[in-house]
Amino acid sequence: MTALRFHGPVLPSGEVRDLHVVDGRITHERQPGAETVASGWIVPGLVDAHCHLGLGPDGGVDEEETEQQAIADRDGGALLIRDCGTPTDTRWIQGRDDLPRLIRAGRHVARTRRYMRNYADEVEPADLASAIAEQAERGDGWVKLVGDWIDREAGDLMPSFSADDFAEAIKVAHDHGAKVTAHCFGHEVLPGLIEHGIDCIEHGTGLTPDLVGAMAEQGTALVPTVRQLEIFPDLAASAGPKFPRYASTMTDLFARRRETIMAAYDAGVPLFAGSDGAGGHQHGVLHEEVLAMHRIGLPADVALGAASWRAREWLGFTPDLAEGSEADFVVYDADPLADLTVLARPAAVVLRGVLVS
């Protein structure tokens, strides 16, 4: 098999070097006769830490549409995806070498009639622990809780389950070898989840200084999905006439989003980038999330690291392009740390040692 050669500054160190790809792995040893494929800034494969392959606006989608979602993510440079809940069985993706590496979380687990229709395994408190055990067996080491959602009787965001129910669910998942993440918009649901050792929070707009301190201390991660928070004003406007309390809550959470995310960063909470891709129009846009994280105040290297080397390490993959590591990387014509907009224009995408885009 012909060796492939790539040349340029390799992030995160920025050291200029030759990377050679042999049998799907990186080597820094010179390979006589290697074919030079591309030169430019080389970034370890991007990571979408909150994505939903196989999910559309109305629930699960077929394999053809799921494939197109995965290709859009891949061509945008996202070569490792942490699924955050889908009703479809996407294990077949893991058998395709031309599609991103995928870490699955099974299906969302939500309270009955308290989430988006056709998305979740909807259960009552008595069945929460068994549902979590089932999803832990279905996934690849993660399960996804719907921590809160609008309660139409209360007219506002409310926790889906009690703190004690969540505590038992987290324990069951951990006993089954799975980590737990949860969709959380509001504040009320967060103290119990964090106190009982949840591994990750999605969105996290209700976080407060004491909670981010606790998260940092125990290593609980945050995937803020910054670009998705832009929908909060629309949610508030559409719900306002019928649910004014909910509209007010969402407006307040949106107004405080920068303060919340920067407080988490300043406290040392591990932050990772997630596009929240669920429909066809939301895939292949991880670069937009990195830009959104930067615009809200995170340094460029922090925002990009949250979607590359630091996220890869978090999920158990080689963070840099060291000798013998997986040959998953993206090449850009300009330095993304100087201008993050170049992330929208990959010059070359290499997955499992093959030039795929």
N, C-alpha and C positions, 0 to 999 in steps of 0.2 A: 504494500500500500504506500502511495506517494505521501511523504511528509508535507505538511503545509507550514508556511512561514508567515508570521505577522510581526510587524515592527512598529515601535513607537513608545511613548510614555505609558506605563502600566499603572493604573490607579489601584489602591489609594496612595502608593508611595510616590508615584510620578516618575519612577526610574525608567529611563529609556533603555529598551532591551529588545532582543528578538525572542518571540515565542514560537516554538515549533509544536505542531500537533501530530502525534503519532498514535494510531489506534485509540483515538478518543481521549487521549491524555496530553497534558502539557509537559514538555521537556524544554529545558534551557540549554541543552547540549546541541551544538550545531549539527544539522542534518544535511549531509552532502546531497545535492540535487533537489532540495526542498523547493516546492513551488511557492513563490511569493504571492500571497492572496491580497493583502491589504496593509496599508500603513496609516497610522493615526493614533488617537487616544484610545487605549484599550481598557475596558471596564468589566470586572467580573459580572457574569450574567445577572440581569436585573431580577428582582423578587417582588411579586405582587402578593402581599401578605393578607389581603382581604379581597377575595375574588369568588365568583360563583359560576364556574363552568357548568353548563347544563341547565341553567335557570334563565327564565325569561319573565316578562311582566306578569304573565298569568300562571306561572308555575314552571314545571319542567318542560324542556324542549327536546326534540329528537336528536339523534346522533349527528345528523348532517349539520344542523344548526350549532350544536355543541362544538363540532370540529371547526367550524368557521370562527367561533369565539376563540378557540384555542390558537388558531393560526393568527388571528388578529393580535392576540396577546404576544405570541412568539415574535411576530414580525416587528412589534414595537419594542422588543428587547427583553420582555419578561420570560425568562427561561426556567423559573421556578415559581410555582403558584401554591399558596396555601389556600385551599378551598375553605370557605366560611359558611357552608351549608347549601345543599341542593337536594331536591327530592328525587333526582335521577341517579342511577348507578353509573358513575363515570370511571370505574376501574379500567375500562377498555383503553382509556387514554394512556394509562401507564404501560401499555403494550406497544405504543407507537413511538418509535425513536425520533420521529420528526415533529412531535408535539412536546410542549413544555413538561418538565418534571412536575409531578402533582402530588401534594400531600392533602389527603381528603379528610373531611370532618363529618361525613355522613349528612344527616338531615338536621335542620334547625329543630330544637325542642322548645315549644311555646305553650302557653296556656290556651285552653279551648276558646276559640273565637276571639283571640286577643293578638292576632298577627295577620299578615297579608295572606289572603286566601290561596290555598294550594301550595304553600311554601313549606310549612312545618309539620312535624309530628305534634299534633295538638293534644295535650293531656291535662288531666286534673292533678292536684297535688299528690294524691295517693299513688299515682302511676308515674310520677316524675323520675324517681330513682331507677325504676325498671326501664324506662325509655332511654335514660342516659346510658345505662349498661348496654342496651341494644345498639345505640349509636356508637358507643366506644368500640364495640366489636366490629361494626361496619366500616369505621374510619381507619385512618393511618396515624393514630396517636393524638387526635384532637376531637373534641365535641363542642358544639355551639349551642348555647342557651340564648333564648330571647329574654333578656333581663327585665325590660320594661316596654310598655306600649300604651297607647291610649286606652283607658277604661271609660267606656261611654257612659256608664252609670255615674262615675265620679266626675266625668267631663275633663279629665286631665291625665297626664302621664302617671302611671302607677306600676309598681313592681308586679311582675307576672306571678311570682310565688313569694312565700314568706322567707325571711332570712334563714329560718331553720330548714325549710325545704331545700333552699339553695345549698346550704351547708352539707346536707346529706347527699345532694346530687354531685357536688364537687368531690366529696369523699369517695363515692361510688366510682366516679370517673377515674380518680387517681388509683383506686384499688384495681381497676381494669387496665392500668398502664397508660391512660389517656390524660392529656392536658385539657383544660377547660377555658374557653373564651366566651364572652357574652356581649350581645348587643345591649348597649346602655346609652340612652339619651339623657335621662334625668339624674337627679342627685340621690333620691331616696333609696334606690336599689343598690347603690355602690358600697356603702359601709359594710354591709353584711357579706357581700361577695369578696371584697378585699380582705376583710377580717378572717374569712374562712379559706383563704389561700388560692383564690382564682389565679390562673396563670396569665391571663390577658384580658384587656378590656377593649372593645370595639367602640369607636366614636368618643365616648367618655366626656361629653360636653357638660355633664353635671359635676365634674370633679372639683374639689376644693383643696386648699393648701395642705390641710391635715391628711387628706386622702392620698395626694401625690407623694407626700413624705412617706406614708406607709407603703405605697407601691414601690418606691425607690428602695426602701429598706429590704423588702422581700423579693425584689426582682420582677414584680408584675409588669408586664409590657403594656404599652398603649399603641393601638393602631387608630389614629385620629380621623382617617378618611376625610381630609380637609375639604377637598373639592365637593364631596357629597353633602357637606354641611350647608352648601349654598342653597339647598332645597328648603331649608327651614323657613325662610320668609313665605315661600309658596304654600308650605304646609299650614303655616299660621293663617294665611289669607283665606285658604279654602275652608279651614275648620272654624274660623272666627265666628260666623253667624250662629252656629249651633253649639260650639264648644269654646266659649271665650276664655276660660281658664287655660285650656290647652294652648290656644293661640298665644296667650300672654307668656306661658312657659317657654314655648318654642322661640318666641321673639327674644326673650331674655337670654336663653342659651346661645342663640346666634350672636347676640351682641357681645357676649363674654367669651366667644370661642378663642380669640387670640390670647387673651389673658389666661385662659385655662390651659391651652397647649404650651404656652411659654412657661407657665408655672411648672408643668410636668417636666419640661426640658431642663429648667433651672434646678429642679430637685434631683435630677439624675435618673428619671424614669426612662427605661429603654423604649425608644420610639421607632416604629416601622411604617413603611409606606403601603397603603392599600387603596386600590382604585374603587373598590366596591362594585366591580363590574358584574352586572346581572343580566342585562339585555344586550342585543347585538351592538347597539350604539355606544355601549359603555366599555367595550373591550378594546384593547390596544391603546389605552389612554393613561398608562401608568406615568408617562412623562408629565402629564398634566397634574397628577398628584404631587410629584416631586416639586414642580414649579409652585404649586399652591402651598406646600409646606415651607418653601423658601420665602414666598411673599408674606406669609404670616409672621415671619421673623426668624426662622431657623437658618443657620449658616448653610451655605451651599454644600459644603462637604458633609454636614450632618444630614441634610435632606437626601443627598445622593447616597450616602452610606446607609441610610434607612431603607433604601431600595436596592442595595447591592451588597457590599461586603459584610456589613454588620447584620443584615437580615439573613444572609446565607449562613453565617456562623450561628445565629439564633436557631435556625431550623436544622442544624446539624450537618451543614455542608462546608466545604473548604472556603474560607472567606476571601482568600486571595488566589492569584494564579501561580501557586507554588509548584515546584517540581512534582510531577505525578498527579496533580489535581485534575478534576473533571474539566475538560476543554469546553466550558460554557462561558462565552464572553461576547461582548458587543464592541465594535470598533466605530469611532466617530471621527469626522474630518477635523473637528476643533475640540478644544479643551472644554468639557462640560462643566468643570468647576469655575471656569471664567464666564460661561454663558450656558445656563441650564436648558435653554431652548433647543440646543443641538440634540438633546435627547429625543426629540421628535423625528430626527433624521439619521437613523443608523446607517453607516456606510457598509457594515457587514455584521451579520448575526451568525454566531457559531454555536451549535448545540450538539453536545456529545461528539465533538470533533468534526462535525459536518457543517459546511457553509449552507445555511437554510434560507438566508435572505440577504 
